[in-house]
Amino acid sequence: MAQKATIYKVELSVSDMDRHYYETHKLTVAKHPSETDGRMMLRILAFALNADEQLEMTKGLSTDDEPDIWEKSLSGELNRWITLGLPSEKIFRQSCGKAKSVIIYTYGGNPADMWWSKIKNSTTRFDNLMVVNLAQSESKQLAELAGRTMQMQVNIQEGDVMVSIGDSIVYVNPVELKAAKH
């Protein structure tokens, strides 16, 4: 029998001083049986880093042709395609053709570094692609804070990110490997 996704309820308060965005989002996050707590927490963090009223979680891991998070315009066009992991060149090439903006968040330490060194030259022609690396140690710290119901506060200022859940705080330093050219 197939395992079912575990449902997490997250009240996510975002204070992004860099973009002047201050909102609280009530998220229902389905954690796929094969997904780790660390990856799920990074999905929530990626949502916070790009928070917008049109942004939404997708089916993610259970669907090959959807990103983890997307933002669609009111007329249905894909404005942002946000994915986590180490996608193949074919996948990010297709994503860049589908959406105005594509963001890949890599994580996992050495495998992510090896993926980037192998793929970075093939990313240069995609002006709408941004690649950001999240440190493995930060992912592990966030995983330890995962709970079925969470009140999560994310503060962003000058690129520095502070995530707090309860009395615990994790500082995250997203490293931009490739910037999008708009």
Secondary structure, DSSP 8 states (H G I E B T S, - for coil): -----EEEEEEEEEEETTTTEEEEEEEEEEE-TT--HHHHHHHHHHHHHT--TTEEE--GGG-TTS-SEEEE-TTS-EEEEEEES---HHHHHHHHHH-SEEEEEE-SSHHHHHHHHHHGGGGTT-TTEEEEE--HHHHHHHHHT--SEEEEEEEEETTEEEEEETTEEEEE--EEEE----
